[in-house]
Amino acid sequence: MRPGGARPAALIQRLRHLFSLGGSRFRRLLVATFFNGASMVGEMLLFGLAVYDLSGSTVWVGLSLALYFGPNFFVGAVAGTIADSFDRARVLRIMEAALGINLLLIGVLFAFEVAGLAVVLCLTLVSGAFRAAYNPARSSYAFDLSGAGRIVSALGTLNIAVRLGQLVGALVAGWIAAEAGIGAAYMTLAGAQALALLAFGRQRVASPVPAGAGRPSMRAGLVEFFRELGANRPLLILFVVTAAVEVFAFSFLTVLPDLAVDRLGLDAAGLGLLHAARSIGGIIGGIVMAMAGPSRRLGVVWLAMIAAFGLEVMALGLAPNLPIAFVVTVTIAFCAVASDVLTQSMMQLAVPDALRGRAMGAWQVAIGFSPIGHLQMGLLAGAIGTAGALLLNGAALVLVAIGAGAASRRLREM
């Protein structure tokens, strides 16, 4: 056998090892994450398309995304405190059930043709709140199962499951919406949430609160969270830069329906292809992060990913056709996943174990700044066009990376 012949087998063996980092509970978390990811990206596709159809305005799409991501800012700190105070597996099961019920309700309203713009926006806000409460518990639960030495690989593997789910969810939701209507597509996503709930079973994890210590009040937990955020300089730097990335980077999602429908002449299925491109890029990013494992100078790699993210956002604004837009979107998603995995890993490693849930709450609060980006992207696109808005936001993101790297030596050395 040629020397290189063993490489594919070694890669497969390595991936098998990654998917069993935390035993059967980690595999159950991966399955649940797959279905949750499918419902999440499918929901984003559907409410973006529904709001655009109901309003005919990219500004309203930006508002809907702002409502969807806005709860991160207000719920993140509370969600992190809950993740540090209660059984994380149980918190995840409750959130899966709540999301499924909400998606089913939206689907029924569309099926009976009573879902107006105000209803869609309100229920989108509810979904955003549930997802904001879900994420800190999931990331800190992954740490529980994998340990500090394998957290980068664990979160990378978790992102593979998320993106595989998003790939399926984007394609299925787009196809069902085109063939059977938005109501049927929403109800399908509710079914995906039911499967995520079933995947968890009745697994439990040891309480994050040490035995005999007593559970702190919510107020005391929040006070401790904000005190840690102010005193822990690495955590604060990660928080501030992540917030800036949310404003200038992920806001490209606001103009994706306009890019697909008006500039590229696509329908719902075509928009689903662009969301599928995000999933493919995310899968590649998750594999790279999972295979890389622990490394030094994570901060430098993170800042490089942010700068690359900005350059690709600019490239998306110049994409002339679907094939190029597809490839650029794949690359954008790669950079996004790499930066997310590194951020979540470094944040949890920067705090004591008792505060890991709240560290993920800080990440969630930083994500809560994204509505500012979605609103400004919608307004900017309405004023100067989709291409100009993407170019300006991408350039701003590159400047954020350069400025953060120049301003913080400690970040570069993390």
C-alpha positions as CSV (number, residue, x, y, z in Angstrom):
1,M,0.0,0.0,0.0
2,R,1.3,3.5,-0.8
3,P,2.3,5.6,2.2
4,G,-0.6,8.0,1.6
5,G,-3.1,5.2,1.3
6,A,-3.7,5.1,5.1
7,R,-4.5,8.7,5.4
8,P,-8.3,8.5,4.6
9,A,-8.6,5.6,7.1
10,A,-6.7,7.5,9.7
11,L,-9.0,10.5,9.1
12,I,-12.1,8.4,9.5
13,Q,-10.7,6.9,12.7
14,R,-9.9,10.3,14.1
15,L,-13.5,11.5,13.3
16,R,-14.9,8.5,15.0
17,H,-12.9,9.3,18.1
18,L,-14.1,12.9,18.1
19,F,-17.7,11.9,17.9
20,S,-17.3,9.8,21.1
21,L,-15.4,12.4,23.2
22,G,-17.9,12.2,26.1
23,G,-19.3,8.8,25.6
24,S,-23.0,8.0,24.9
25,R,-24.2,11.3,26.5
26,F,-22.0,13.3,24.1
27,R,-23.3,11.3,21.1
28,R,-26.9,12.0,22.3
29,L,-26.0,15.7,22.5
30,L,-24.7,15.6,18.9
31,V,-27.9,14.0,17.6
32,A,-30.0,16.6,19.5
33,T,-27.8,19.3,18.2
34,F,-28.2,18.1,14.6
35,F,-32.0,18.4,14.8
36,N,-31.9,21.7,16.7
37,G,-29.5,23.1,14.0
38,A,-31.9,21.9,11.3
39,S,-34.8,23.7,12.9
40,M,-32.8,26.9,13.6
41,V,-31.6,27.5,10.1
42,G,-34.9,26.4,8.6
43,E,-36.7,28.9,10.9
44,M,-34.3,31.7,9.8
45,L,-35.0,30.9,6.2
46,L,-38.7,30.8,6.7
47,F,-39.2,33.9,8.7
48,G,-36.9,35.9,6.5
49,L,-38.8,34.8,3.4
50,A,-42.2,35.3,5.1
51,V,-41.3,38.8,6.3
52,Y,-40.0,39.7,2.9
53,D,-43.1,38.4,1.2
54,L,-45.4,40.2,3.7
55,S,-43.6,43.5,3.7
56,G,-41.6,43.6,0.4
57,S,-38.9,45.4,2.4
58,T,-35.4,44.4,3.4
59,V,-35.7,46.8,6.3
60,W,-38.4,44.6,7.8
61,V,-36.2,41.5,7.3
62,G,-33.5,43.3,9.3
63,L,-36.1,44.1,12.0
64,S,-37.1,40.4,12.1
65,L,-33.5,39.3,12.5
66,A,-33.0,41.9,15.2
67,L,-36.0,40.5,17.1
68,Y,-34.7,37.0,16.7
69,F,-31.2,37.7,18.0
70,G,-32.1,40.6,20.3
71,P,-33.0,38.3,23.3
72,N,-29.4,37.2,23.4
73,F,-28.5,40.6,25.0
74,F,-31.2,40.4,27.6
75,V,-31.5,36.7,28.2
76,G,-27.8,35.7,27.9
77,A,-26.7,36.6,31.5
78,V,-29.8,35.0,33.0
79,A,-29.3,31.9,30.8
80,G,-25.7,31.6,31.9
81,T,-26.7,31.8,35.5
82,I,-29.3,29.1,35.0
83,A,-26.7,26.9,33.3
84,D,-24.5,27.3,36.4
85,S,-27.3,26.6,38.8
86,F,-29.4,23.7,37.4
87,D,-28.9,20.4,35.7
88,R,-27.9,21.4,32.2
89,A,-29.3,18.4,30.4
90,R,-32.7,19.2,31.9
91,V,-32.5,22.8,30.9
92,L,-31.7,21.7,27.3
93,R,-34.7,19.3,27.3
94,I,-37.1,22.1,28.4
95,M,-35.8,24.5,25.7
96,E,-36.2,21.8,23.0
97,A,-39.8,21.3,24.0
98,A,-40.6,25.0,24.1
99,L,-39.1,25.7,20.7
100,G,-41.0,22.8,19.2
101,I,-44.3,24.1,20.5
102,N,-43.6,27.6,19.3
103,L,-42.7,26.4,15.8
104,L,-45.8,24.3,15.6
105,L,-48.0,27.3,16.6
106,I,-46.4,29.4,13.8
107,G,-47.0,26.6,11.3
108,V,-50.7,26.3,12.2
109,L,-51.2,30.0,11.9
110,F,-49.7,30.0,8.4
111,A,-51.7,26.9,7.5
112,F,-55.0,28.7,8.4
113,E,-53.7,31.9,6.6
114,V,-54.0,34.1,9.8
115,A,-50.2,34.8,10.2
116,G,-49.8,38.5,9.6
117,L,-46.5,40.4,9.8
118,A,-47.1,41.4,13.5
119,V,-47.7,37.8,14.5
120,V,-44.6,36.5,12.7
121,L,-42.5,39.1,14.3
122,C,-43.8,38.4,17.8
123,L,-43.4,34.7,17.6
124,T,-40.0,35.1,16.1
125,L,-39.1,37.1,19.2
126,V,-40.3,34.2,21.3
127,S,-38.1,31.7,19.4
128,G,-35.1,34.0,19.8
129,A,-35.6,34.1,23.6
130,F,-35.8,30.3,23.8
131,R,-32.7,29.8,21.6
132,A,-30.8,32.4,23.7
133,A,-31.5,30.4,26.8
134,Y,-30.5,27.1,25.0
135,N,-27.0,28.0,23.8
136,P,-25.1,28.7,27.1
137,A,-26.4,25.4,28.6
138,R,-25.3,23.4,25.5
139,S,-21.8,24.8,25.3
140,S,-21.1,24.4,29.0
141,Y,-22.7,20.9,28.9
142,A,-20.2,20.0,26.1
143,F,-17.4,21.1,28.4
144,D,-18.8,18.9,31.2
145,L,-18.7,15.9,28.9
146,S,-15.3,16.5,27.2
147,G,-13.1,18.3,29.8
148,A,-10.9,21.3,29.5
149,G,-8.2,19.5,27.5
150,R,-10.6,18.6,24.7
151,I,-13.0,21.5,24.7
152,V,-11.8,22.9,21.3
153,S,-12.2,19.5,19.7
154,A,-15.6,19.0,21.4
155,L,-17.0,22.4,20.3
156,G,-15.6,21.8,16.8
157,T,-17.4,18.4,16.7
158,L,-20.5,20.0,18.0
159,N,-20.4,22.5,15.2
160,I,-20.1,19.7,12.7
161,A,-23.4,18.4,14.0
162,V,-25.0,21.9,14.0
163,R,-23.9,22.5,10.4
164,L,-25.0,19.1,9.1
165,G,-28.4,19.8,10.6
166,Q,-28.4,23.3,9.1
167,L,-27.6,21.8,5.7
168,V,-30.5,19.4,5.9
169,G,-32.8,22.0,7.4
170,A,-32.1,24.7,4.8
171,L,-32.7,22.3,1.9
172,V,-35.8,20.7,3.4
173,A,-37.4,23.9,4.7
174,G,-36.7,25.7,1.3
175,W,-38.1,22.8,-0.7
176,I,-41.2,22.3,1.5
177,A,-41.9,26.0,1.5
178,A,-41.7,26.1,-2.3
179,E,-43.9,23.0,-2.8
180,A,-46.3,23.0,0.2
181,G,-46.2,26.4,1.7
182,I,-44.5,28.1,4.7
183,G,-47.0,26.6,7.2
184,A,-46.1,23.0,6.3
185,A,-42.4,23.9,6.5
186,Y,-42.8,25.3,10.0
187,M,-44.6,22.2,11.2
188,T,-41.8,20.1,9.7
189,L,-39.3,22.1,11.8
190,A,-41.5,21.4,14.9
191,G,-41.1,17.7,14.1
192,A,-37.3,18.2,14.1
193,Q,-37.5,19.8,17.5
194,A,-39.4,16.8,18.8
195,L,-36.7,14.5,17.5
196,A,-34.1,16.6,19.3
197,L,-36.0,16.2,22.5
198,L,-36.3,12.4,22.0
199,A,-32.5,12.2,21.4
200,F,-31.8,13.5,24.9
201,G,-33.7,10.8,26.6
202,R,-33.6,11.2,30.4
203,Q,-29.8,11.8,30.7
204,R,-28.6,14.0,33.6
205,V,-25.3,15.6,34.6
206,A,-24.0,16.4,38.0
207,S,-25.3,19.7,39.3
208,P,-22.9,22.6,38.6
209,V,-23.3,23.7,42.2
210,P,-20.9,21.8,44.6
211,A,-22.6,19.6,47.2
212,G,-23.5,21.4,50.3
213,A,-22.8,24.8,48.8
214,G,-26.4,25.7,48.3
215,R,-27.8,27.2,45.1
216,P,-27.2,31.0,44.9
217,S,-30.0,33.3,44.1
218,M,-30.5,34.5,40.6
219,R,-29.6,38.1,41.7
220,A,-26.4,36.9,43.3
221,G,-25.5,34.9,40.3
222,L,-26.0,37.8,38.0
223,V,-23.9,40.1,40.2
224,E,-21.1,37.6,40.2
225,F,-21.4,37.4,36.4
226,F,-21.0,41.2,35.8
227,R,-18.2,41.4,38.4
228,E,-16.3,38.7,36.6
229,L,-16.9,40.3,33.2
230,G,-15.5,43.6,34.6
231,A,-12.5,42.1,36.4
232,N,-11.4,39.4,34.0
233,R,-9.6,41.3,31.2
234,P,-9.3,38.4,28.7
235,L,-13.0,37.7,29.1
236,L,-13.8,41.4,28.6
237,I,-11.7,41.6,25.4
238,L,-13.3,38.5,24.0
239,F,-16.7,39.9,24.8
240,V,-16.1,43.3,23.2
241,V,-14.6,42.0,20.0
242,T,-17.3,39.4,19.7
243,A,-19.9,42.1,20.0
244,A,-18.2,44.1,17.2
245,V,-18.1,41.0,15.0
246,E,-21.8,40.4,15.5
247,V,-22.5,43.9,14.3
248,F,-20.4,43.9,11.2
249,A,-20.2,40.3,10.2
250,F,-23.4,38.2,10.8
251,S,-25.5,41.1,9.6
252,F,-25.0,39.8,6.0
253,L,-27.9,37.5,6.7
254,T,-30.2,40.5,6.5
255,V,-29.7,41.0,2.8
256,L,-29.5,37.3,1.9
257,P,-33.2,37.1,0.7
258,D,-32.7,40.3,-1.3
259,L,-29.4,38.9,-2.8
260,A,-31.1,35.7,-3.7
261,V,-34.5,36.9,-5.0
262,D,-33.7,40.3,-6.6
263,R,-30.1,40.1,-7.6
264,L,-29.7,36.4,-8.5
265,G,-33.3,35.7,-9.5
266,L,-33.8,32.7,-7.2
267,D,-36.9,31.3,-5.5
268,A,-37.2,29.8,-2.0
269,A,-35.3,26.7,-3.0
270,G,-32.5,28.9,-4.3
271,L,-32.4,30.8,-1.0
272,G,-32.2,27.4,0.6
273,L,-29.1,26.6,-1.4
274,L,-27.3,29.7,-0.1
275,H,-28.3,28.6,3.5
276,A,-27.0,25.2,2.6
277,A,-23.7,26.8,1.5
278,R,-23.5,28.2,5.0
279,S,-23.9,24.7,6.4
280,I,-21.2,23.2,4.2
281,G,-18.7,25.9,5.1
282,G,-19.6,25.4,8.8
283,I,-19.1,21.6,8.5
284,I,-15.7,22.2,7.0
285,G,-14.8,24.7,9.7
286,G,-16.1,22.3,12.4
287,I,-13.9,19.5,11.1
288,V,-10.8,21.7,10.9
289,M,-11.4,22.9,14.5
290,A,-12.1,19.4,15.8
291,M,-9.0,17.9,14.1
292,A,-6.8,20.8,15.2
293,G,-7.4,20.3,18.9
294,P,-5.6,22.4,21.5
295,S,-3.0,24.9,20.2
296,R,-1.1,27.9,21.3
297,R,-1.7,31.5,20.1
298,L,-5.4,30.9,19.7
299,G,-6.0,34.6,19.7
300,V,-3.9,35.2,16.6
301,V,-5.8,32.5,14.7
302,W,-9.1,34.0,15.9
303,L,-8.2,37.5,14.7
304,A,-7.1,36.1,11.4
305,M,-10.5,34.4,11.0
306,I,-12.3,37.7,11.8
307,A,-10.3,39.5,9.1
308,A,-10.9,36.8,6.6
309,F,-14.6,36.9,7.5
310,G,-14.7,40.6,6.6
311,L,-13.0,40.1,3.2
312,E,-15.5,37.4,2.3
313,V,-18.4,39.6,3.3
314,M,-17.0,42.2,0.8
315,A,-16.7,39.5,-1.8
316,L,-20.3,38.5,-1.3
317,G,-21.4,42.0,-2.2
318,L,-19.6,41.6,-5.6
319,A,-20.8,38.1,-6.4
320,P,-22.4,38.2,-9.9
321,N,-24.1,34.8,-10.0
322,L,-25.2,31.8,-7.8
323,P,-22.0,29.6,-8.2
324,I,-19.7,32.4,-7.0
325,A,-22.2,33.5,-4.2
326,F,-22.4,29.8,-3.1
327,V,-18.6,29.5,-2.9
328,V,-18.2,32.8,-1.0
329,T,-21.0,31.8,1.4
330,V,-19.2,28.5,2.1
331,T,-16.0,30.5,3.0
332,I,-17.9,33.0,5.2
333,A,-19.4,30.1,7.2
334,F,-16.0,28.5,7.6
335,C,-14.6,31.7,9.1
336,A,-17.7,32.2,11.3
337,V,-17.5,28.7,12.8
338,A,-13.7,28.9,13.4
339,S,-14.2,32.2,15.2
340,D,-17.1,30.9,17.3
341,V,-15.4,27.8,18.4
342,L,-12.2,29.7,19.4
343,T,-14.3,32.3,21.2
344,Q,-16.3,29.9,23.2
345,S,-13.3,27.8,24.1
346,M,-11.2,30.7,25.2
347,M,-14.0,32.2,27.2
348,Q,-14.6,29.0,29.2
349,L,-10.9,28.5,29.7
350,A,-10.5,32.0,31.0
351,V,-12.8,31.5,34.0
352,P,-13.2,29.1,37.0
353,D,-15.3,26.0,36.5
354,A,-18.1,27.5,38.6
355,L,-18.5,30.3,36.1
356,R,-18.4,28.5,32.8
357,G,-22.1,28.8,32.2
358,R,-21.9,32.5,32.8
359,A,-18.9,32.8,30.5
360,M,-21.1,31.4,27.8
361,G,-23.8,33.8,29.0
362,A,-21.2,36.6,28.3
363,W,-20.8,35.2,24.8
364,Q,-24.6,35.1,24.4
365,V,-24.8,38.7,25.5
366,A,-22.2,39.7,23.0
367,I,-24.2,38.0,20.3
368,G,-27.1,40.2,21.5
369,F,-25.5,43.2,19.8
370,S,-26.3,41.6,16.4
371,P,-29.7,43.4,16.1
372,I,-27.7,46.6,15.7
373,G,-25.9,45.1,12.8
374,H,-29.1,43.7,11.2
375,L,-30.9,47.0,11.6
376,Q,-28.0,49.1,10.1
377,M,-27.5,46.5,7.3
378,G,-31.2,46.8,6.4
379,L,-31.2,50.6,6.4
380,L,-27.8,50.7,4.6
381,A,-29.0,48.3,1.9
382,G,-32.1,50.4,1.4
383,A,-30.0,53.5,1.0
384,I,-27.1,52.4,-1.1
385,G,-28.0,48.9,-2.2
386,T,-27.0,45.4,-1.1
387,A,-23.6,45.4,-2.7
388,G,-22.5,48.7,-1.0
389,A,-23.8,47.6,2.4
390,L,-21.9,44.4,2.3
391,L,-18.7,46.2,1.1
392,L,-18.9,48.7,4.0
393,N,-19.6,46.1,6.7
394,G,-16.9,43.8,5.5
395,A,-14.3,46.6,5.5
396,A,-15.4,47.6,9.0
397,L,-14.9,44.0,10.1
398,V,-11.3,43.9,8.7
399,L,-10.6,47.2,10.7
400,V,-12.0,45.6,13.9
401,A,-9.6,42.7,13.5
402,I,-6.6,45.0,12.8
403,G,-7.5,47.3,15.7
404,A,-8.1,44.5,18.2
405,G,-4.8,42.9,17.3
406,A,-2.9,46.1,17.6
407,A,-4.6,47.2,20.9
408,S,-4.3,44.0,22.9
409,R,-1.0,42.0,23.2
410,R,-2.6,39.7,25.7
411,L,-5.3,38.7,23.2
412,R,-2.7,37.9,20.6
413,E,-0.8,35.7,23.1
414,M,-3.8,33.7,24.4
